[in-house]
Amino acid sequence: MPPRPSPPAPAAAPDARPIGRRERNKRDKLRRILAAATELFTAHGYSAVSTQQIADAADVGTGTLFRYAGSKAGLLMLVMNEQLRIGVERGVALARSGAAPADAILALVTPLVEAGSRHPENTAVYQRETLFGTGPERETAAAEVARIESAIEEILRIAAASRPPHDPDRAAHDPDRPARAPHRPAHDPDHPALEPGRSARDLGRTAHAIYSTMYMDIVRVCMGRAPADDLTGRLRESVDHLLGGLGAHNEVSEYGSSP
């Protein structure tokens, strides 16, 4: 099981001052480098891409390239860190819009799944550098991993808070609806997910279990221990199982929010 990362530090307040030409040039170069590295690593895989190819595609010198990332592995981490940031934003947005918890959670790791499916070595290098690398890219990677786990917990909290009240009349008159225990209010001390004083702990533990399980499924593909073509299906089975144990998945899907 991977080590549980520390939560990322709060982001600093945005600077309202106008951006100067030098800063704009730096951001433009970083944008070009990130776009070039993303395209080349995605199309050809880590081993088949050289830093010179990335520099040429970004229209910068190799010296400039290494001012933004200290190595080829650092360039890959820039790419994956940005993709994971986008994945976290998308997963949380899906949950807030009413998507099923499993769909929202899977969206968080879609970048890793897609990278592992196309070129498993990309994800393998990223995981290696996240665990054992050095430099600012590694620190950013650790923060992104922490955000994934925090986002899973937020998705679980959203799902738990959005559970509709139980309708006993509906249950009595719907022969196709499976029997279930009576609805318990959020303040019920026996409620497994929403009990005051336990909810944060329980949701946090479930989030960590989901994160760890998905992590190991992805790593097995990267190591060649499992096929990549059914990774999404295996991840969904794992997430569904763990959500079922919590109760959030079953109650949400019962009311039609889950496919």
Wavefront OBJ file of the C-alpha trace (Angstrom):
o trace
v 0.000 0.000 0.000
v 1.437 3.410 -0.891
v 2.244 5.815 1.933
v -0.541 8.212 2.749
v 0.617 11.682 1.679
v 0.196 14.778 3.785
v -2.505 17.223 2.671
v -1.180 20.002 0.457
v -0.601 23.430 1.965
v -3.290 26.026 1.257
v -2.679 27.951 -1.931
v -1.495 31.525 -1.558
v -3.862 34.333 -2.423
v -3.572 35.337 -6.076
v -1.447 38.364 -6.850
v -3.605 41.123 -8.295
v -0.649 43.045 -9.745
v -0.330 43.148 -13.559
v 1.941 40.505 -15.074
v 5.061 41.951 -16.638
v 6.511 41.045 -20.021
v 9.210 38.834 -18.534
v 6.680 36.824 -16.558
v 4.424 36.526 -19.610
v 7.357 35.198 -21.624
v 8.151 32.645 -18.924
v 4.563 31.455 -18.811
v 4.393 31.234 -22.585
v 7.545 29.114 -22.705
v 6.228 26.842 -19.971
v 2.942 26.478 -21.850
v 4.785 25.514 -25.049
v 7.072 23.090 -23.232
v 4.124 21.462 -21.454
v 2.151 21.155 -24.699
v 5.101 19.674 -26.598
v 6.001 17.204 -23.840
v 2.366 16.145 -23.459
v 1.975 15.454 -27.170
v 5.273 13.571 -27.551
v 5.038 11.456 -24.392
v 1.404 10.590 -25.170
v 2.144 9.616 -28.759
v 5.447 7.787 -28.362
v 6.052 6.903 -24.715
v 8.773 7.991 -22.320
v 11.692 5.962 -23.709
v 11.113 6.959 -27.330
v 11.172 10.724 -26.664
v 14.311 12.827 -26.216
v 14.648 16.169 -24.511
v 15.939 17.598 -27.792
v 12.685 16.589 -29.511
v 10.685 18.333 -26.805
v 12.845 21.467 -27.036
v 12.484 21.552 -30.820
v 8.718 21.072 -30.677
v 8.426 23.825 -28.051
v 10.764 26.116 -30.022
v 13.131 26.645 -27.110
v 16.755 25.724 -26.465
v 17.654 22.762 -24.317
v 19.162 25.132 -21.761
v 15.821 26.884 -21.471
v 14.058 23.527 -21.277
v 16.063 22.487 -18.234
v 15.280 25.720 -16.436
v 11.680 24.509 -16.285
v 12.390 20.844 -15.498
v 15.703 19.405 -14.394
v 15.486 16.182 -16.392
v 13.410 14.212 -18.851
v 11.694 12.538 -15.910
v 10.936 15.995 -14.551
v 9.303 16.903 -17.864
v 7.092 13.829 -17.669
v 6.138 14.791 -14.132
v 5.185 18.278 -15.317
v 2.861 16.647 -17.832
v 1.297 14.169 -15.426
v 0.959 16.679 -12.587
v -1.052 18.950 -14.859
v -3.211 16.078 -16.094
v -3.937 14.950 -12.544
v -4.848 18.508 -11.548
v -7.380 18.568 -14.385
v -8.673 15.127 -13.375
v -9.256 16.234 -9.780
v -11.146 19.325 -10.911
v -13.302 17.263 -13.264
v -14.089 14.549 -10.699
v -15.177 17.007 -8.015
v -17.209 19.000 -10.555
v -19.001 15.805 -11.614
v -19.869 14.997 -8.003
v -21.190 18.499 -7.408
v -23.351 18.231 -10.524
v -25.002 15.045 -9.225
v -22.948 12.320 -10.930
v -22.711 8.904 -9.292
v -19.825 8.700 -6.773
v -18.067 5.932 -8.719
v -18.107 7.989 -11.923
v -16.708 11.030 -10.131
v -13.991 9.008 -8.399
v -12.902 7.290 -11.610
v -12.640 10.677 -13.319
v -9.963 11.647 -10.784
v -7.549 8.980 -12.029
v -8.556 8.950 -15.697
v -5.233 10.620 -16.675
v -3.252 7.835 -14.994
v -5.492 5.171 -16.511
v -5.167 6.620 -20.005
v -1.408 7.044 -19.675
v -1.055 3.485 -18.425
v -3.213 2.106 -21.210
v -1.254 3.823 -23.999
v 2.265 3.573 -22.584
v 2.540 1.841 -19.183
v 6.102 3.098 -18.805
v 4.838 6.692 -18.588
v 2.867 5.893 -15.455
v 5.642 3.646 -14.116
v 8.206 6.457 -14.404
v 5.790 8.920 -12.837
v 5.122 6.648 -9.856
v 8.838 5.946 -9.432
v 9.729 9.622 -9.447
v 6.850 10.464 -7.110
v 8.095 7.957 -4.560
v 11.871 8.245 -4.948
v 12.650 11.322 -7.045
v 13.898 14.724 -5.955
v 13.202 18.275 -6.964
v 10.177 20.533 -7.187
v 8.323 18.278 -9.630
v 8.332 15.497 -7.047
v 6.918 17.838 -4.395
v 4.156 18.891 -6.771
v 3.420 15.230 -7.542
v 3.087 14.428 -3.843
v 0.663 17.335 -3.479
v -1.414 16.138 -6.451
v -1.613 12.625 -5.000
v -2.795 14.124 -1.705
v -5.430 16.086 -3.598
v -6.727 12.888 -5.192
v -7.370 11.346 -1.795
v -8.887 14.562 -0.467
v -11.098 14.759 -3.564
v -12.330 11.190 -2.998
v -13.298 12.151 0.539
v -15.108 15.246 -0.750
v -16.984 13.157 -3.317
v -18.074 10.737 -0.578
v -19.218 13.641 1.567
v -21.223 15.106 -1.313
v -22.844 11.729 -1.988
v -23.712 11.206 1.677
v -25.186 14.683 2.031
v -27.313 14.295 -1.098
v -29.071 11.085 -0.067
v -32.826 11.556 -0.467
v -35.136 10.715 2.432
v -36.508 7.211 2.528
v -40.095 6.886 1.252
v -41.732 3.885 2.954
v -44.848 4.147 0.758
v -42.719 3.956 -2.383
v -40.911 0.899 -1.047
v -44.184 -0.810 -0.122
v -45.726 -0.349 -3.568
v -42.663 -1.062 -5.726
v -42.319 -4.876 -6.106
v -39.070 -4.534 -8.055
v -37.328 -2.445 -5.444
v -35.114 -4.500 -3.094
v -35.864 -4.424 0.604
v -33.723 -2.126 2.693
v -33.393 -1.015 6.270
v -35.440 2.009 7.368
v -33.879 5.375 6.662
v -31.816 6.803 9.486
v -31.354 10.539 9.872
v -27.865 11.987 9.744
v -27.871 12.554 13.512
v -28.655 8.885 14.263
v -25.694 7.620 16.378
v -25.868 4.250 14.615
v -25.553 5.741 11.119
v -22.335 4.242 9.695
v -21.350 7.159 7.476
v -22.817 10.347 8.896
v -22.576 9.965 12.656
v -21.262 13.217 14.192
v -17.718 12.718 15.393
v -17.256 9.624 13.255
v -18.220 10.817 9.792
v -14.965 12.570 8.933
v -12.904 9.662 10.222
v -14.961 7.016 8.442
v -15.101 8.883 5.151
v -11.377 9.568 5.377
v -10.620 5.894 5.921
v -12.838 4.872 3.044
v -11.230 7.507 0.810
v -7.781 6.172 1.697
v -8.880 2.580 1.016
v -10.278 3.570 -2.389
v -7.160 5.566 -3.273
v -4.831 2.742 -2.203
v -6.781 0.088 -4.093
v -6.870 2.114 -7.312
v -3.176 2.926 -6.921
v -2.220 -0.743 -6.701
v -4.430 -1.695 -9.666
v -2.706 0.971 -11.773
v 0.774 -0.033 -10.577
v 0.131 -3.687 -11.468
v -0.589 -2.648 -15.055
v 2.565 -0.508 -15.154
v 4.640 -3.462 -13.943
v 3.148 -5.794 -16.544
v 1.379 -7.872 -13.883
v -2.096 -7.158 -15.260
v -3.515 -6.301 -18.707
v -4.210 -2.655 -19.447
v -7.286 -3.211 -21.601
v -9.652 -3.938 -18.695
v -8.119 -1.570 -16.117
v -11.121 0.749 -16.068
v -13.455 -2.181 -15.438
v -11.327 -3.479 -12.574
v -11.136 -0.033 -11.016
v -14.906 0.345 -11.208
v -15.442 -3.059 -9.568
v -13.093 -2.102 -6.733
v -14.694 1.305 -6.218
v -18.214 -0.143 -6.344
v -17.272 -2.761 -3.759
v -15.770 -0.240 -1.361
v -18.616 2.225 -1.821
v -21.100 -0.565 -1.197
v -19.415 -1.257 2.117
v -19.805 2.383 3.071
v -23.430 2.501 2.003
v -23.105 5.632 -0.137
v -23.070 3.802 -3.457
v -26.034 1.585 -2.665
v -28.258 4.402 -1.425
v -27.361 6.736 -4.282
v -27.765 4.108 -6.989
v -31.053 2.972 -5.459
v -32.583 6.307 -6.358
v -31.334 6.264 -9.929
v -28.253 8.498 -9.712
v -25.893 5.660 -10.497
v -25.939 3.696 -13.746
l 1 2 3 4 5 6 7 8 9 10 11 12 13 14 15 16 17 18 19 20 21 22 23 24 25 26 27 28 29 30 31 32 33 34 35 36 37 38 39 40 41 42 43 44 45 46 47 48 49 50 51 52 53 54 55 56 57 58 59 60 61 62 63 64 65 66 67 68 69 70 71 72 73 74 75 76 77 78 79 80 81 82 83 84 85 86 87 88 89 90 91 92 93 94 95 96 97 98 99 100 101 102 103 104 105 106 107 108 109 110 111 112 113 114 115 116 117 118 119 120 121 122 123 124 125 126 127 128 129 130 131 132 133 134 135 136 137 138 139 140 141 142 143 144 145 146 147 148 149 150 151 152 153 154 155 156 157 158 159 160 161 162 163 164 165 166 167 168 169 170 171 172 173 174 175 176 177 178 179 180 181 182 183 184 185 186 187 188 189 190 191 192 193 194 195 196 197 198 199 200 201 202 203 204 205 206 207 208 209 210 211 212 213 214 215 216 217 218 219 220 221 222 223 224 225 226 227 228 229 230 231 232 233 234 235 236 237 238 239 240 241 242 243 244 245 246 247 248 249 250 251 252 253 254 255 256 257 258 259
